[in-house]
Amino acid sequence: EEFKATVEAHAKFLVANKGRKILVQGNTDERGGREYNIALGEQRAKSVASIMKVQGVPENQLDIVSYGEEKPAAFGNDESAWEKNRRVEIVYQPK
């Protein structure tokens, strides 16, 4: 809920700019096994992509990837670091 407006703003931009594509990257913290984290990261990315599709973004503008725990935003073994690593990043692809 906290970032729904941000996701919707990206969706609005993509609807208005049909030539732009994004990569929706799902990430997790280090806890859990590799397969679990890859699946969880994918689920997070698909959730964001789903919101964008409801807003009118066609599937051909969205690519999804899960990095699981492989690309941490923060290092550490505490809730603060784990919270930063549980995320989805929206990366615009070059034209």
N, C-alpha and C positions, 0 to 999 in steps of 0.2 A: 504493500500500500504506500509506503513511504516514497517510493520512486516511480509510482504509476504515472504521475504527471510528466516526468522526464521521459519515460518510455513513449508516452503518447505524443510528446513534442517531436521525438525522433521519427515516429510513425507519420506524423503530419508532414514533416520535411520530405520523407521518402515518397509519400503520395504525390507531393507537388514536384518532385524531381525524379521522374521515372528512370533516368539514366544512372542513378546512384545505387550502389549495392553496399550492404554491410555484412560483416562477419559478427555473429552473436557468439561470444565466447563464454562458456560456463566453467566456473572454477569452484574448488572446494578447499577446505582446510586439510591438514595432514592426517587427521584421524580417519580410521577406516582403511579397508584394503583397497588396492589399486583398482580392481574392477568395480567395486562399489562406488568409489569416488568418480570414476569416469562416467558411470551411469547417472550419478547424482548431478554432476556438472552438465551432462546432456539434458537432464530433466529441467534444470534451471534455465538453460539456454532456450529450450523449447517453450517454456512458459512465457518468456519475454517475447519470443517470435510469435506466439499465439496471440498475445495482446496486440502486437503490431498488425497481424493479419485481420483481426476484428476491426481495427481502425482503417482497413483498406489497403494495406501494403501487400502487393502480390508476392507470392512465394519466390519468384525469380529474382527478387531484390534481396533475399535473405539467405545467408549460408550459416550453418550452425556447426560449432565444434566444441568438444569438451576437452579441457586440459586437466580435469581432475585437480590433483594437488601439485601438478608439475610447474605451474607458474605463480608462485606465491607473491602476493602484494606486500606482505609483511612476514618477517621471520620472528619466531618465538614460539613458546609452548604455553601460552596463556590465552584467555578468552579474548583479549584485545586483538592479538594477532590472528586468531582463528576467525574472528568476526570480519576482519578486513579481507581474509582469503575466501570467504563464502560470498561469491559475487558473480555477476554477469557483466561483461564488458562489451560495449558496442563499438566496433572498429569500422570506420568507413574505408572502403576499398578505393584505390586510385581509379580515376576515370579512364 
